[in-house]
Amino acid sequence: MLGLASLGAVMAVPALAQDSSFYYYGITAGQSNTDTDAAGITAGLLPGVSAASTSTDQKDTAYKLFGGYQFNRNIAVEGGYFNLGHNSFNAVTSPAGTLAGESKVQGLNLDLVGTLPLTERFSALARIGIQQGWSKSSFSGSGAGAGVVGSSKSNSTNVKYGLGVQYEISPSVWVRGEVERYRVDNAVGHIQNVDVTSVSLVFPFGRKPERRMAAAPAYVAPAPAPVAMAPAVVAVAPPPAPVAVVPAVQRVSFSADTLFGFDKATVRPEGKASLDDFTNKLNGTTYESIKVEGYTDRKGSTDYNQTLSGERANSVKDYLVVSGKLDPTKISAVGMGESAPVTKLEDCSDKLPRAQLITCLQPDRRVEVEVTGTR
């Protein structure tokens, strides 16, 4: 178990600079399906007796309580308690008799969980781990089965594995759907598979806030140098020089990952909060024009990126007009596509894994707002 945890830590090191680490906990509920070998159990419990016919009840409710540590977006270590419910069987024996048995299984597990992001919020999961399972069984019989031992217990360590998908409803709530296979010893020491299909709620905590691009400081032009006046030699002073009008430009950049969902142009709640803060800071100031520019990263076709950047710029413009009460005649919007990246090609190579490349190109996905006024 310690070796599995160490492996997760080693695999996580290269990505620590790109993704923050955090803890999480969760709860799982689903259905278990046990591969109950009624004939094998009968023969193992009653030497010389075989099962002429059998029936089984292999399905029951299963649940799991777990906690984990996410090293980065791709690797986590997770441990917990599982309960796989009950399974039972009935057998008609030869020589004549009957045998009935019921087992319940519970235990502890430690898994290495790998995550492959497919979109900004949707990911594929794979896990492999080890489990310590405890089985408790009870039996009753008649005729040839009358001499069966009433109960037994087994304790075994085996490998488990599973596949699934994960969707991030919000930064603090995820939902998972998974299929897992547990391997436990039955009453006669034979390994039987228990497949569990489940849904989980996961609650991350201790996450660092999302990185956002800092707003560029406002440019303030230097005041004009005073003009020295020659000593007056006549009674009439020359007319005063006109006051110079100095243009002032402020440029603010917003992360598109904050403003919009993946491949979307609708401003989401986190983005609305950022835009509301921007318009509040404009209250009481005089401005001549506001220009909204949308930018994308280089992934995707040029035409698609141009269209998406234009739609996002117009969405921000519309929000500033409708919710921010800004003058629509002074606001313009334009899509710049992938024409002005912030990152460099040598820093964000296309050879990087897809998830790392998306994170590296995050500064290119942005909306910039330029405010022009006078001072």
N, C-alpha and C positions, 0 to 999 in steps of 0.2 A: 504493500500500500504506500509506503514511503517512497519507493522507487517510482511509482506512477505519478505521485505528486511532484517529484523532482523532475521527471521528464516534462511535465507541463510547464514548470518554471523555466527550464532551458529553452523550450520551443518558443516561449513568450518573449524572451529578451530582445530579439531584433525589432519587434514592433512596439516596444514600450514608448519610444519617442513619438509615435504617431497617435496612439490611443491611450486614454487614461484607464487605470485599473480600478476595480470596485468590487464590493461584495453584493450578494443577492440571496434571497430565500424564496421558497415557493411551496405550493401544494399541488398534488396530482391526483386525479380520479379517473378511473376507467374500468375496463373489463379484462379479466384474466381468462386464459384458456389453457388448461393443463393437459398435457399428453399422458393421460393415465393408462398405465399398462396393467389392466386388471388381471390378465392371464399370468403375467410374470410375477405379480405380487402373490397371487394364489399359490403358484408353484413354489415360491420362495418361503412363504409362511407355513405351507402344509406339504412337506416332502412326501412324494408318492401320490399326491392328489393333483388333478388338473382341472381346468375350468372348461366345462362343456359349453357354456354360454355366458355372456357377460353384458352388463349395461353400465353406462357411466354418466355422471353429471360433472362435466369438466369446466363449466363456466361459472364465474362469480365476480363480485365487485372487488376491485383492487384499488389501493391508494398508496401515496408516498408523501413523506415530508422531507424536504431537502434544503440544503444551503450550499453556496459555492463562492468561488473567487474568480472573477473574470480578469485574466491577465491583460488581454487586449481584445479587439473585436473578433479574433479568430480562435482563441484558446481559453478554456476555463477548466478548473478542477471542481468537481461537485461530489458531495457525500450526503447520505441520508438514511432514513429508515423506510422500509417497504413492507407492505402486507398484501399478499397475493390471494387472500381469501381461502375458501374451502374447495375441495374436490372429493368426489365419492364414487363408489362402484358397488355393484352387486354381481355375484357370480353363482351359477348353479354348478356344483362340482361333480366330478367323477372320480371315485365312487360317490354315491348319492349323498347330497348334502348341500348346504348353502354357506356363502361367506359374504359378509358386507363390511366395507371399510370406509373411513372418512379421514381426510388429512387437511391440515391447515399449515400455511407456510408464511414465515415472516423473516426479516433479517436486516442487515446493514450493507451498504454498498459504497464504493468509491470509484468515480468515473472520470475519465479524461474526455472533455466535450469539445468537439471542433465545430466551428461555425463558418459557413461560406455565404457572405452577403450576396444576394441576387439583385436587390434594389436597395434604396436608402433604408427601408424598414423591414423588408422581407428577406429571410435567410433560410438556408438549408442546414440541418444539424446531423452530426454523426457522433456516436459515443461508443467507448469501449471501457470496460472496468472490471473490477472484481467484487464479489459478493460473499458475505458470510450468511448462509441461510440456516434457519431452524425449522424442522418439520415435526409436527406432533400428530400421530395417527391413533385411531381407535378402531377395534375390530370386534365382530360378533359372528357366530356361525352355528350351524346345526348339522347333524349327521356327521359326514366326514370332516366338516369344518368346525365341529364343536370343540376341538382341542386347540384352537387358535389362541395366541397370546392376546390379552385384552387391549393393550396399548403399547406404543413404542415411540421413541424420539430419535431423530438423527440431526447431525450438525456437520455441515460441509462447506468448503470454499470452492467456488467455481468462477468461470469467466462469464460476463454478461455483455451484451452489445445492443445497439439500437440505431434507428434512423428517424428523422422527423423534420418538421419545419417550424419556424418561429416568426412572429410578427410583433413589432414594437408598436403597441397602441399609443404609448407616450413614453417619455424618458424614464418614468417610474413604474410602468406596467407593461409586461410582455405576455403574450399567450403562445403556447406551444401545442402542437399535435405530434405524437410520437408512437412508434411501434418498437417495443423492446422484447428481448428474449432473455429470460433467466433460466439457469440450469441448476436444479436442486436434486438431492438424493431422496429417493422414496423409502418406504419402510423396509425394503430388503436390500438397500444400498445401491440400487441402480439409478443412473442419472435420467431424469425426465425433464423435458422442456416445458416452460411456462411462458406463453406469449401474452404480452399486455399491450392493449391499445388504449391510449389515454389522452387527456387534455390537461394542461398545466397552466397555472397562473404564476408568473415570476415577478418578483418585486425587487428591483435593484435599489441600492442605497449607497451613499458615500461617493457618488459620481461627481467628477469635476464639472463645472459649468461649461457649456459649449463655447469653443473659442470663437470670438468675433473680431472682425477687422476693426482696428481703431480708426476713428474719424480723423481725417486730415485736419490739422490746425488751420484756422482761417488766416488767409493772407491779408496783411495790413500794409499798405504802401507807406513808405516814409513820408513824413510831412515835408512840404517844399521848403527849401532853405530861404531864410529871410533875405530880402533884397535891401542892401544898404543904400540909403538915400543920400544924395549929395547935399551939402549945406545949402540952405535957401539963400538965393542971391536976389530974388525978386519978392515982391510982396505977395504974389499969387502962387500958392502951392500947387504942384501938379496933381491931377486927379489920382485917387488911390487905385492901385493895381487890382484887377478883378480877382475874386477868391477862386483858387484852383479847385476843381471838382475831381476828387481822386476815386477811381473805381475800386470797389472792394469785392473780392470773390471768396466764397466759402464752398468747399467741396467735401461732401460726406459720403462714405462708402458703407453699404450694408451687405452682409453675407446673404447670397441667394438661398443658401441652405437654411437660414433662419427665416427668411421671408416666405419661402414656398416649399411645398412638398416635392418629392422626386418627380422630374419631368412635368411639373404643374406650373400654372401661371396664376393661381388663385392665392391671394395673401392669406396665410394662416394666422391663428391667434398670436403666436410668438412674434411674427412679423408686424402685426398690427400694433403691438405694444411698442416696438422700436420706432415705427413711423409716428405714433402718437407722441412719443418723447421728442422726436425731431420737430413736429409742428408746434409743440408747447414752447420750445426754445425760440421759435420764430415770432411768437406773440410780442407785439409792441415794437417790432423792427420794420424798417422800410426796405423793400426790395423791388428791383425792376423786372427781374425774370428768374425763373426756376427751370432748369433743364434736367430731365430724368433720362439716364442712359443705362440700358441693360446689357450685361456681358455674360457669356457662357465660357466653359472650358473647351478644349479642342476635341473632346470625344463626341462622336456623332457626325453627321454630314454638315457641310457648311450651310446649305439651305435650311436644314432643320434648326441649327443653332441660331441663324439669323431670325427665323420666325419666332422661336421661343424667347429670344432676348427682347424682341419687339413687344410680344404679348406681356412679358413681365414688366417692362418699362411702362406700358399703358395701364397695367393693373395698379402699379404704385401711383401713377399720376391720378387715376380715378379715385383711389383711396384718399390721397391728399386733398382732392377737391371736395369729395363728399363728406368725409369724416373730419378732415383737418380744416375745412372751410377756407381753403386758399383760393385766390382769384384764378379761375380757369383760363382767363385770357393771358395770364402771365406764365403759364406752365406748358412746356412742350415735352414730348417723350420720343425717344428714338432707340432702336435696337442696334447694338454694335456687334452682335454675334461673338465670334472668337477672335476678333481683329486685334484686340489689345490685351494679351495675357499678362498677368503679373508674374507668373512663374516662368522659369527658364526650362527649355527642353532637356538640358543636361541634368537638371535637378529632379525632373519628373519624367523619367524615361518610360516609353511605352512597354519596356520589358518588365516593369514592376508588376507584381500580382495585382489583379483588378481592384481589390479593396484598397490596397496601399496607393494605387494610382489615383483613385477617386479622392482619397483623403489628401494626397499631395496637391491635386489640382483645385482644392477648395477655394483658395484665394481668387482664382480666375472667375468663379461663379459669383457674380456680385451685381448690385445695382448702385450706381453713383448718382448723387443729387448735387447739382451745382447751383448755388444761389448767388446772384449778381445784384449788387446794390451800389450805393454811393456813401462816401464818408466825407 
